[in-house]
Amino acid sequence: MSDSPLSAALARLDRAVARIERIDPIERPAPVAPGLAHAYAELDERHGLLRLRIQETIERLDALIEQEAAEG
């Protein structure tokens, strides 16, 4: 890919995801309230869905870039 704004944005996303993946889940504080464990479970599920949507978006962007390259 060339040095386009899209390339720069994808590089920033890659770096952000890498930083998030390096976070040790053990560093999370221990739940202190009964509802906190449920809140963490919901947050974890939402995080998984967000990661899936981001991956799907990146795949669509890749397809568009490939399509543009094939047409151009």
N, C-alpha and C positions, 0 to 999 in steps of 0.2 A: 504494500500500500504506500501511497505517497504521503507527504506531509500536509494533509488536508485537515480542516477542522474536525472532520469525522474521525480521522486517524488519531488525532490528539485526544478526542473525547473517549474513544475506545481504549486508548492507552491509560487514561486516567481511571476509567472504570476497572480495567484489569488490575491496576495498582491498588485501588480501593478494595476490591474483592480479595486480593492477596493479603492485605492487612487484616481484613475481617477474618479470613481463614486461619491466620496465625494466632488469633485470640484463643487462649486456653480456656475451654469451658469450665475447668476446675476453678478458675479465678472468680467465677460468679459467687456472690455471697450466698450463704446458706439461707434457705427460707426461714423466716421468723414468724410468719402468720400462716394460718391454715389455707387461706385463699391465695397466698403468694405462689405456691407450687402450681396451682391451676393457672394463674396468670403467666407464669414462666412457660408452661406447656402451650398455652395459646400463642404466646409470643414466638415460641420456637416453631410452631406450625405456620404462623404468618411469615416468619423469616424464610422457611422452606418454600412457601408459595412465591414469595418475592424473588428468591434465587431462581426458581423455575421460570418466572416471567422474564427476568433479566436474561437468562440463557436463551429463551425463545426469541426475545427481541434481538439479541446479538446474532442469532442464527438468521433471522429475517434480514437484518442489516447486511450480513455476509452475502446472502442471496441477492439482495438488491445491488450490492457492489459488483458481484460477479456478473449479474445481468447487464449492468451499465458498462462494464469492461468488455463484455461480448458484443454489445451493440456499438460501442465507441471504437 
